[in-house]
């Protein structure tokens, strides 16, 4: 499959910007049972230990922790459905992004600053301040132009590459669940 050019990618940004602000939809759940493998699920358990139950997050080393252990604020990788559709072009390729949750919601920093909580099914997750950037695998799968765009000033503003989050309330999530933006106080009460 050929990758889109910068001009083609930029032409799709208005659609990305039109994503819902406060109530989105969980479009896809992806579990990574081992490096390079992807299981697309209809339902998953989110828990405080693994993030997505059965995912390898807790086994993955991080360059962002002093001892190389998994970063607690990078337990869940989330990408916007409209952004991944733009770069992947086909839904069958969405799991290649490597994100566990694909959500149709405005993931921009202005809409979902760190500390924002999202209620999905019976679970609650919290957006963290850890940046989510494209890597060599992203370039291979979606092209250098897509990588440049997601890491450009507009790409970072819109969080086109996605955001990181952590589970703060365990629960069950299902594809099609509403994703509701909450303040910390709303999520507690």
LONUBA-756184 format. One record per residue (C-alpha): residue in one letter; chain; x, z, y. Coordinates in nm, 4 decimals. Layout:
<marnus>
<marnu "a" "A" <X Z Y>> ...
</marnus>
This chain:
<marnus>
<marnu "x" "A" <0.0000 0.0000 0.0000>> <marnu "x" "A" <0.1328 -0.0864 0.3432>> <marnu "x" "A" <0.1539 0.1819 0.6079>> <marnu "x" "A" <-0.0201 0.1579 0.9428>> <marnu "x" "A" <0.1760 0.0811 1.2580>> <marnu "x" "A" <0.1899 0.3132 1.5576>> <marnu "x" "A" <-0.0613 0.0917 1.7413>> <marnu "x" "A" <-0.3040 0.1023 1.4471>> <marnu "x" "A" <-0.2650 0.4794 1.4133>> <marnu "x" "A" <-0.3129 0.5433 1.7857>> <marnu "x" "A" <-0.6320 0.3338 1.7748>> <marnu "x" "A" <-0.7803 0.5963 1.5386>> <marnu "x" "A" <-0.7084 0.9003 1.7566>> <marnu "x" "A" <-1.0444 0.8970 1.9354>> <marnu "x" "A" <-1.2192 0.9451 1.6001>> <marnu "x" "A" <-0.9881 1.2391 1.5220>> <marnu "x" "A" <-1.0697 1.3934 1.8624>> <marnu "x" "A" <-1.4445 1.3720 1.7823>> <marnu "x" "A" <-1.4162 1.6224 1.4952>> <marnu "x" "A" <-1.6590 1.9169 1.5152>> <marnu "x" "A" <-1.5368 2.2178 1.7151>> <marnu "x" "A" <-1.7160 2.5201 1.5670>> <marnu "x" "A" <-1.8800 2.4143 1.2413>> <marnu "x" "A" <-1.7005 2.1758 1.0114>> <marnu "x" "A" <-1.7109 2.0857 0.6442>> <marnu "x" "A" <-1.4679 2.1470 0.3584>> <marnu "x" "A" <-1.4003 1.7881 0.2480>> <marnu "x" "A" <-1.1438 1.8433 -0.0299>> <marnu "x" "A" <-0.9675 2.1204 -0.2215>> <marnu "x" "A" <-0.6284 2.0460 -0.3772>> <marnu "x" "A" <-0.4386 2.2831 -0.6045>> <marnu "x" "A" <-0.0688 2.2228 -0.6628>> <marnu "x" "A" <-0.0090 2.3589 -1.0161>> <marnu "x" "A" <0.3552 2.2448 -1.0114>> <marnu "x" "A" <0.5816 2.0582 -0.7721>> <marnu "x" "A" <0.4555 1.7019 -0.7310>> <marnu "x" "A" <0.1296 1.7623 -0.9211>> <marnu "x" "A" <-0.2158 1.7740 -0.7611>> <marnu "x" "A" <-0.5495 1.8916 -0.8998>> <marnu "x" "A" <-0.8497 1.7906 -0.6890>> <marnu "x" "A" <-1.1133 2.0611 -0.7341>> <marnu "x" "A" <-1.4824 2.0929 -0.6571>> <marnu "x" "A" <-1.4513 2.4733 -0.6376>> <marnu "x" "A" <-1.1665 2.7223 -0.6019>> <marnu "x" "A" <-1.1002 3.0910 -0.5659>> <marnu "x" "A" <-0.9017 3.1993 -0.2620>> <marnu "x" "A" <-0.7132 3.5257 -0.3055>> <marnu "x" "A" <-0.4629 3.7338 -0.1134>> <marnu "x" "A" <-0.1818 3.6838 -0.3691>> <marnu "x" "A" <-0.1813 3.3083 -0.4383>> <marnu "x" "A" <-0.3924 3.1571 -0.1631>> <marnu "x" "A" <-0.5634 2.8978 -0.3832>> <marnu "x" "A" <-0.5771 3.0506 -0.7335>> <marnu "x" "A" <-0.3417 2.8594 -0.9627>> <marnu "x" "A" <-0.1444 2.7061 -0.6748>> <marnu "x" "A" <0.2357 2.7303 -0.6667>> <marnu "x" "A" <0.2617 2.8630 -0.3096>> <marnu "x" "A" <0.3975 3.2010 -0.4215>> <marnu "x" "A" <0.6720 3.0265 -0.6235>> <marnu "x" "A" <0.7872 2.8007 -0.3405>> <marnu "x" "A" <1.0953 2.9003 -0.1433>> <marnu "x" "A" <1.0819 2.8928 0.2355>> <marnu "x" "A" <1.3584 2.8268 0.4854>> <marnu "x" "A" <1.1547 3.0276 0.7373>> <marnu "x" "A" <1.2031 3.3678 0.5694>> <marnu "x" "A" <1.5309 3.5623 0.5673>> <marnu "x" "A" <1.5392 3.5907 0.1875>> <marnu "x" "A" <1.3893 3.2485 0.1093>> <marnu "x" "A" <1.0682 3.3962 -0.0281>> <marnu "x" "A" <0.7341 3.2206 0.0325>> <marnu "x" "A" <0.6284 3.2620 0.3943>> <marnu "x" "A" <0.3147 3.4804 0.4109>> <marnu "x" "A" <0.1847 3.2845 0.7106>> <marnu "x" "A" <0.2121 2.9534 0.5238>> <marnu "x" "A" <-0.0049 3.0466 0.2244>> <marnu "x" "A" <-0.2536 2.7676 0.2948>> <marnu "x" "A" <-0.1789 2.4233 0.4349>> <marnu "x" "A" <-0.4786 2.2618 0.6017>> <marnu "x" "A" <-0.5126 1.9071 0.7305>> <marnu "x" "A" <-0.7981 1.7539 0.9252>> <marnu "x" "A" <-1.0111 1.5106 0.7253>> <marnu "x" "A" <-1.0075 1.2541 1.0042>> <marnu "x" "A" <-0.6299 1.2754 1.0457>> <marnu "x" "A" <-0.5564 1.2374 0.6752>> <marnu "x" "A" <-0.8058 0.9512 0.6485>> <marnu "x" "A" <-0.6209 0.7804 0.9320>> <marnu "x" "A" <-0.2742 0.8052 0.7760>> <marnu "x" "A" <-0.3742 0.7800 0.4066>> <marnu "x" "A" <-0.6352 0.5049 0.4590>> <marnu "x" "A" <-0.8057 0.5835 0.1262>> <marnu "x" "A" <-0.9579 0.9121 0.0106>> <marnu "x" "A" <-0.7809 0.8810 -0.3245>> <marnu "x" "A" <-0.4528 0.9227 -0.1316>> <marnu "x" "A" <-0.5528 1.2384 0.0605>> <marnu "x" "A" <-0.3933 1.4736 -0.1972>> <marnu "x" "A" <-0.0556 1.3101 -0.1316>> <marnu "x" "A" <-0.0412 1.4961 0.2009>> <marnu "x" "A" <0.0250 1.8146 0.0019>> <marnu "x" "A" <-0.2332 2.0263 0.1813>> <marnu "x" "A" <-0.4630 2.2501 -0.0222>> <marnu "x" "A" <-0.7602 2.2246 0.2144>> <marnu "x" "A" <-0.8925 1.9171 0.3915>> <marnu "x" "A" <-1.1423 2.0143 0.6593>> <marnu "x" "A" <-1.3496 1.8040 0.8981>> <marnu "x" "A" <-1.2942 2.0274 1.2009>> <marnu "x" "A" <-1.0965 2.0042 1.5248>> <marnu "x" "A" <-0.7628 2.1611 1.4218>> <marnu "x" "A" <-0.6078 2.1329 1.7687>> <marnu "x" "A" <-0.4266 2.4347 1.9075>> <marnu "x" "A" <-0.6795 2.4499 2.1906>> <marnu "x" "A" <-0.9675 2.4816 1.9424>> <marnu "x" "A" <-0.8004 2.6893 1.6692>> <marnu "x" "A" <-0.5247 2.9027 1.8203>> <marnu "x" "A" <-0.3360 3.1429 1.5911>> <marnu "x" "A" <-0.5576 3.4360 1.4971>> <marnu "x" "A" <-0.8741 3.2253 1.4743>> <marnu "x" "A" <-1.0622 3.2969 1.1543>> <marnu "x" "A" <-1.2542 3.0435 0.9498>> <marnu "x" "A" <-1.5328 3.1441 0.7119>> <marnu "x" "A" <-1.5555 2.9088 0.4136>> <marnu "x" "A" <-1.7950 2.9943 0.1314>> <marnu "x" "A" <-1.7446 3.3667 0.0666>> <marnu "x" "A" <-1.3793 3.3587 0.1833>> <marnu "x" "A" <-1.2240 3.4063 0.5257>> <marnu "x" "A" <-0.8889 3.2617 0.6281>> <marnu "x" "A" <-0.6837 3.3111 0.9450>> <marnu "x" "A" <-0.4899 3.0443 1.1333>> <marnu "x" "A" <-0.1246 3.1439 1.1749>> <marnu "x" "A" <0.1394 3.0498 1.4306>> <marnu "x" "A" <0.3705 2.8792 1.1793>> <marnu "x" "A" <0.3990 2.5086 1.2656>> <marnu "x" "A" <0.3130 2.2485 1.0030>> <marnu "x" "A" <0.5302 1.9384 1.0353>> <marnu "x" "A" <0.5762 1.6236 0.8338>> <marnu "x" "A" <0.8735 1.5940 0.5982>> <marnu "x" "A" <1.0574 1.3198 0.4093>> <marnu "x" "A" <0.7762 1.3067 0.1511>> <marnu "x" "A" <0.5248 1.2482 0.4317>> <marnu "x" "A" <0.7327 0.9533 0.5564>> <marnu "x" "A" <0.7556 0.8077 0.2056>> <marnu "x" "A" <0.3825 0.8397 0.1446>> <marnu "x" "A" <0.2413 0.7477 0.4878>> <marnu "x" "A" <0.5239 0.5756 0.6782>> <marnu "x" "A" <0.7699 0.6487 0.9559>> <marnu "x" "A" <0.5169 0.5579 1.2257>> <marnu "x" "A" <0.2718 0.8186 1.0903>> <marnu "x" "A" <0.5508 1.0768 1.0823>> <marnu "x" "A" <0.6478 1.0006 1.4419>> <marnu "x" "A" <0.2842 1.0218 1.5517>> <marnu "x" "A" <0.2101 1.3583 1.3866>> <marnu "x" "A" <0.5268 1.5037 1.5429>> <marnu "x" "A" <0.4745 1.3452 1.8862>> <marnu "x" "A" <0.3428 1.5537 2.1780>> <marnu "x" "A" <-0.0141 1.4288 2.1174>> <marnu "x" "A" <0.0255 1.4776 1.7423>> <marnu "x" "A" <0.1367 1.8377 1.7903>> <marnu "x" "A" <-0.1400 1.9026 2.0447>> <marnu "x" "A" <-0.4023 1.7796 1.7968>> <marnu "x" "A" <-0.2204 1.9320 1.4954>> <marnu "x" "A" <-0.2434 1.5956 1.3211>> <marnu "x" "A" <-0.0082 1.7151 1.0470>> <marnu "x" "A" <-0.2285 2.0188 1.0033>> <marnu "x" "A" <-0.2082 2.3930 1.0389>> <marnu "x" "A" <-0.1032 2.6911 0.8320>> <marnu "x" "A" <-0.3271 2.9811 0.7421>> <marnu "x" "A" <-0.3501 3.2858 0.5182>> <marnu "x" "A" <-0.6352 3.4364 0.3188>> <marnu "x" "A" <-0.7753 3.7540 0.4774>> <marnu "x" "A" <-1.0880 3.7861 0.2594>> <marnu "x" "A" <-1.0891 3.6596 -0.0975>> <marnu "x" "A" <-1.3806 3.4485 -0.2132>> <marnu "x" "A" <-1.5078 3.1265 -0.3640>> <marnu "x" "A" <-1.5019 2.7970 -0.1770>> <marnu "x" "A" <-1.6658 2.4672 -0.2706>> <marnu "x" "A" <-1.6355 2.1120 -0.1433>> <marnu "x" "A" <-1.9187 2.0615 0.1047>> <marnu "x" "A" <-1.9137 2.4248 0.2252>> <marnu "x" "A" <-1.9544 2.4785 0.5977>> <marnu "x" "A" <-1.6372 2.5889 0.7757>> <marnu "x" "A" <-1.7362 2.8266 1.0545>> <marnu "x" "A" <-1.5004 2.9200 1.3367>> <marnu "x" "A" <-1.4969 3.2954 1.4034>> <marnu "x" "A" <-1.3111 3.5290 1.6335>> <marnu "x" "A" <-1.1400 3.8231 1.4604>> <marnu "x" "A" <-1.4230 4.0499 1.5708>> <marnu "x" "A" <-1.6955 3.8151 1.4398>> <marnu "x" "A" <-1.5141 3.7823 1.1067>> <marnu "x" "A" <-1.5014 4.1640 1.0685>> <marnu "x" "A" <-1.8613 4.2287 1.1682>> 
</marnus>
